[in-house]
Each structure stands twice: as C-alpha cells, then as structure tokens.
Amino acid sequence: MTFEIRDAVPADLAALRDVYRRASLSNEGDRVNLLANLDVLEWGGLRGDGQRTRVAATAGGGIVGFVTSLPAGDALELDDLFVDPGRRRQGAARALVLDVVAHARAQGIGRIEVTANQHALVFYRRTGFTADHEVRTRFGPGIRMHLDVTP
C-alpha cells in the first residue's frame, strides 16, 4: 500500500493522539503498565525544538501512523513510531522510517538511534537497525539500536 508521508500539523493532533493511545495499548505485554500509569498514554504533541513529526496518510487523508524524530548530538533520535493497530503490516512504519532516513541524509546526519521495546525488535532489525546494548526504561528493559545513514 502507498501512503502519503507529510509533516504533521496542529489539525492532526486528535488523530495522532488516538493512534498513539490505541497502538500503545495494543501490545499485551505493555498494557498493564500503561493502564497503571495513564500519564504515558497522553502523547506530548507537536513540541518544536527541532522535533519533526511526520504522518503516514491514506489517499483519503486518514492518518494511519506517525514518526517523531529529534536532534540528539550528531544523530537523530527516533522518539515515536506508532501505527494504527488495524493498519499494521501494510508498509506505513517502513515508509515512515525511510522518510526519517531521507531526512537524515539530506541534513548530513549519519546516524539514527532508537530505544526499542521487545515487541519492536524484529521490525527494527528488518529495517536495518543494529542492536547496541540493553537499557533500563520506565517499564523494564529496552534495547538501544542504531542505523548508520550513508550519504
């Protein structure tokens, strides 16, 4: 499936928050912790400060997913990557990551980094990320990963 990848705008906020909440709760391993800490189910929104949020939209304009990246030293941090649970495995997440790669390349940034939870490891590996080391997150172990971007 083909998606339009574009910048998020304030009018997208309700749809982005909905995708974020439903995608977060769709992972059974995370659900109990998330419901016990409702603050984490509220997406922070469009913050600026170098943050870049891009959406994957259908031809009809419906938002199926989004990615947020932000500068982190000489790298880009992939901060959010969420896809509507009913639209997974259709290429939206891959298209969003490729968009971040293209942005990094255009900006002369040679590395993208992410902290992946256990259920996202296979996706990130298939997308070219390499595991670096385990890190502690608020809800347990995560894996710090990177993707080198060639010019």
N, C-alpha and C positions, 0 to 999 in steps of 0.2 A: 504494500500500500504506500502511496505517496502522501507526504504531509507537507504543508507549508510551514517553514520554520521562520519565525519572525520575533521581533522584540515584544516583550510583554508591555502592556500599557495599563494605566490605572483602571480602565473599564474591565480588565481581565481578572481583577482581584478576587471576586466571588468565585469564579470558575477555578482559579488556581488554588484557592483555599479548599474548595471542595475536592479537587483531585488529590491534593496533599493529604487531607484527612482520610479519604477513602483508601488511597494507596497505602498509607501508613498502617491503617487498621486491617488491611487485607493479609498481612503477614502474621500467621497464627503465633509464631514464636515471639513476636513483639507486642501483640495485642494486650496482654495482661499488664505489662509495664506501662504501656501508653495510657491505658484507661485509668491506671492508678496515678498518673502524672499528666493530667489533662492539659497543662500548660504547653506540653510538647506537641499537642495536636493543633495548635494555632500557628499557621505559617506566618513568618515575620513580615512578609510583604516586600514591596519594592523599596529598598533602602538607599540606593545611591552609593556613594563612597567607592566607586569603581565596580560595584556589583553589577552583573549583567544577567538578566533573566530572559530566556528565550522560550517560546512556546512552540509546540507542535500542534497544528490545527488541521482539521479536515477541510476538504474543498468547501463545505458549507459553513466553515468558520468555527466549528465546535473545538474546544481545546481538549486534547487527549493526553497531554503531558507537558512537562516543562523541566528546564535545567537552569540552575543558577551557578555562575562561576564568579570568582573574585580574585584580585591580585593577591599573591602570597609570596612576597620576595621576588625571586626571579622565575616563579612558576604561577600557574593558575590553579586555584583550589576549586574543585568541583564540589560545591556545597550542597546542592539539592539536585536530585534526578528522580522524578516521580511520573508515573504513567497511570492513567485510569485503569483500574483492575480489569474492566471489561474490554479494554483495547490493547492489552499486553500481547507480546509476541507477533506484532504486526509491523515492527520496524521503527516505531516512534523513538524509543530510547536510543537505539543505534544512531538514528538521524540526528538526535539532539547532541550526542557525544561527538559525532562527526562535525557538527556545527561548532562546538567548542574547540575542536582540533583546528578547524579552519581559522577561527578567530585567533587562537594562539599563534598559529603560523603567520598570519597577517601582521600580528603585533611583534613578531620576532621572539616570542616566548617559546622556550624549548622543552617545557615540561608541564604536564598536568598531574595533579595529585588529588587523591580522594581517600577518605576513610570509609571502607566498605563493611557493611554488616554481613553476617554469614550467608544470608539468603541471596545476596547480590554478587557474591564472589564469582560464580560461574559466568554471569553476564560480563563483569568487568574483565575477566580473563579472556573471554571470547572477543572482546572489543580491543584487546591489545595491552591491557594494563598488566603490570608485573607487581607481585606482592613483595613488600619490603620487610615489614615486621608487624607484630601484634601490638595493639594499643588498647588502653582502657578507655571505654566510653561511659557515659552516664548509666547505660543499661547492660554493660558487660563488654566482652572483648570485641574489638573490631580489627580489621586488617588495613594497615596503611599501604596504599598502592600508588604506582605512578605510571605514566605513559609518556615516553620521550617523543617529542614532536620534531620531525626533521624539517628543515627549511624548504 
